[in-house]
Amino acid sequence: MEAIRVFGPKLGSRLSIRSHTTAFPACKLSRFPLTSFPGKHAHLVLLKATTIPLASDDKENNRKFEKLGPSEWGNQFLSAHVDLSEMDALEREIEALKPKVRDMFMSFKGMKSNKKILFLIYLLVSLGLAHHFEDEIEESVKDCSQEMEEMMDGENDLYTVSIIFWVFRTYGHNISSDIFNRFKGDNGKFKECLATDAKGILSLYEAAHMGTTTDYILDEALSFTLSYLESLAANGTCKPNLVRRIRNALGLSQHKNVEILVAKEYIRFYEQEEDCDKTILEFSMLNLKFLQLHYLQELKLLTKWYKEQDFESKLPPYYRDRIVELHLATLAYINPKYSRVRIILTKIYTIQIILDDTCDRYASLREVESLAATIERWDHNDNAMEGLPDYLKSVAKFIFHTFQEFEREVSSESGGSYSLKATIEDCKRMMRSNLQLAKWAVTGHLPSFDEYLDVAGVEIAVYFTVAGILLGMENINKKEAYEWLIFRDKLVRAMSTKARLVNDLFGYKDDMRRGYVTNSINCYKKQYGVTEEEAFRKLHQMVADGDKMMNEEFLKPINVPHQVLKAVLDTLRAINICYDNEDGFTRLNDFSSPSTHNVIDLIGRIFL
């Protein structure tokens, strides 16, 4: 719980952004070479909050904590050069290519070639271009779904069937997984001869990750494909570009990965394919470069905003300086039109990490109670903060002032005030759960497993995060979207549970080392009387079952624009990239960790 938490105070604490993506060479910005990073890093020691009530400045000087080092990035993004004329030129080139791709939709439709349309959609999604053609894709998928039986009749190509299944499920159409029965033999198992089709096996593996709680055949497909793909990845018996794709998929499937990372890799794969369409390839390269510049511009603005907060002079050095990493997590929302979402969300993440570090690293229990009461009142008046230590006044003022920024941004919009109030309420909920966890931590109390998840699931701040996304979105019915979010509480609760469990699973040893016993593993052990090993196995199974349940929820009918549902799905994808099930977890305040440098490398690959 002591390293960076991207999606709320606990979630993301073991941030392990996967580093298997590679920059597209034409998009590198040489102004900030990776070689400029410091060669050595100060060792950062985990901190433990004191439980002794301290109020005066003299007593605060006696707190037991160690100073955290500055950001790995410093203020280098503040001086980043973003050539707006280059961005304008890229945008013009992109707009010139759009009609050519739209013509492909029309030409395939005229030929009644639904399979070609679905392959085109898969290609656009994989290359990070789908947001340019939302209307065309939605209409095409709907039209193709009405001719499903005719399209699938007699189709026995594994790659084709898997891609069709993947596209339909990606866009919310609950195509039956029974279509894969055609690839089974008389013994009821998948035919061994399929192993010769590397692309087909890979595509079936990708499709299997979209299974629901009743898609038992996809469980079989996952087991069947996994061994073959691991062998292909190890032996390198197929084309190098396909081997690279297989290795990436084994790390994190496309369905679970964020689009910008998928696109960066898929461009490298696609340009080496024999049937590569040069127009679409050029489009994807231009789009990727535009996105990099666009994100860099955002990060420059956010770095300036963060510097203006002047935390260094207002707070003791207990907090983590992580503005670059926090913004990185928002890139799950790839569309340039979501710039406001990414900026608002980065500021909300900053609130979350400051609150978490305050409650978990530094403040006494009495001080956490005082801060919680201040946030509950939501009174900006200085008199309302009377009695708070100066550093807590700074924390409260930062939160209130940031929400005042949000209010100025959205108040004039339809539903803006409603959206703002809903987000404030989620901020309060997160603070209440922080207080409850602080009380449990002080006494070493182990609540029941269910009670723990009720509290710690809110503290993980997925609700707060999704509320912030809706706050930043434009041209949607905000009240309708929030009501849908409440109606889909099962989905958001499952996301929160997943975030909570994986955070605790990967941080268990670290928690126990520092005497933090109130976590899901210990609560499960106590409630069910099982061993530590059994608790780990059960919680991992809960995560896997939760993924299937969430896939099921995403396929249910919706009464809000698809972009709202997709934003929630992208939030889940952002959660996924924060954890590495193979290689453990990253403590970003431990610069001796190789995974830390993977995060640094990834940020460099996207922005530099």
C-alpha positions, 0 to 999 in steps of 0.5 A: 500500500506504500507505492504509487496508487494510480486508481485511488489510494490503494489501487495501483500501489504496486504499479507494474505498467507492462514494458513490452511496447516499443516506440514507433521511431518516427514519433520520438521527441529528441528534446528529452533523451532517455539518457538524461535520466539520473544514473542513481536514485535515492533509496526510499524507505516505506513510511508508517503513520504514527498513532500518537496525536500530534498537533503542534509544530514542535511535536510534528518535528518528532514524527517518525518518517523518512523523506521521499525523493523527488520525482524521477522526471523533475520538471522536464515536461514543463519545458517540453516543446510541442510544435502546434504547427506540426500538430495542425499539419498532422491533423490535416493529413489525418482528416484527408485520409479519413474519407478513404477509409470510410469508402472502404466501409461503403465498398464492402457493404456494397459487395455484401462482404460482412466478413471484410467489414468485420476484419476492417473494424478489427484492424482499426481497433488494433491500430488505435483508429476506431475512435475516428469511425465510431458511427460507421463501426456501430452501424456496421456491427449492427447490420452484420449481426442481423446476418450472423447465421448466413455469415457463419454458415460453413465458415471453418477458418479458426482465425476468421471465426475468432476475429468475428467473435472478438469484434461482436463481443467488443461492441456489446453483441452477445454472440454465442461461444457455441460457434467454436464447437465446430473446431472440436473433434469427436472426443469433445476436445479441440482438434490438435490439427489447429496447432499448425495455424499460429494466427488462428490459435492466437486469435482463439486465445484472444477471444477466450479472454472475453468469456462470461461465467457460462462460456465453458468452451472458452475456458477450454479454449484458453487452456488449449491455446496457452500451451501452444502459444508458450511453445511458439513464443519460446521456439520462435518457429513462426515469423518474428513479428507474429512471435512478438505479438504472441509474447505480448498477448501472453503478457496481457490479452488485447481485450484487457490492454489499453488501446494506445499500448496495443496500437503501438505494437500492432503498427509494428506487426502490421507493417510487416504483413504481406497484405498490409494496406498502405493507406491504413498503415500511414493513417495509423502512423500519423495518428500515433504521432499526433496522439503522442504530441497531444498527450505531451501537451496535456502533460506539460499543462499538468506539470505546470499545474502541479508545480503551482500547487507548491506542495514542497513548501506546504507539506512535510515530505511524506507524499509521493511526487508522481504527476507523470505516472498519474497522467500515464494511467489516463491514457487508457482513454485514447480519444483526443476529444477526452483531453478534459477527461484525462486532465480532470482525472489526473487532478483527481488521482493527485487528490487521491494520492495526497489523501492516501499518503496523508492518512497512511504515511504521516497523520495521526488517527486524531488528525485523520478524523479531523481531516475527514470531518473537514472534508465531510463539511465541505466548507471552504471557509478558513474558520471551518478548518480551525484546529487543523495543523497547517499541513492538513489545512493545505491538504484540505484547501488543495482539494477544495480549490481543485474542485472549484476548478472543476466547477468553473469548467463544468458549471455552465454545461447541462448536468454539470452541477449534478455531475460535480455534486456526485463526484464530491460525494464520492470524494467524501465516501473515499475519505470515510473509508480511509478513516475506517481503514486507519482505525483498523490499522491502529488496532490491528483489527481484522474485520470480516472479509465481506466487511473489509471489501465493503470499506476497502473497495470504496477506499480503492476509489474506483467509484470516485474515478468513474465519477470523475470520468463522467464529470469530464465527458462532454455531450452526454446526459450526465444525470442519466449516466450517473443513474446508469452507473448506480444501476450498474453497481454490480459492475463497478463493485466488481471492478473495485473488488478486483482492484482491492484484491490484486493490490492486496495479493501483490502487496501482502509480503510488504504489508506484513513486513511493516505490520499492516495486517488489515488486508484481504488475505488475513481477513479471508483467513480469519473468516474461513479458517484457511491457510495463507496458501489457500487464501491466496488461491481463493482470492486469485480465483475470485479475480478470475471469476470477477473478470468473467462476470464483468465481461457478462455485465458489459454485454447487457443492454445499455440506455446510455451512449456506448462511449459511457460504457467504453469509458468504464471498460477502459477504466478496467483496462487501466487497472489491468496494466497496473499489475503484472501477474507474472513478474510481481509488482512495482514499488515506484519508491524503490528505485532499485527495482527493475520494474521501476525502470520498466515504468520509466522506460514506458513513459519515455517510450510514449512521450519522449 
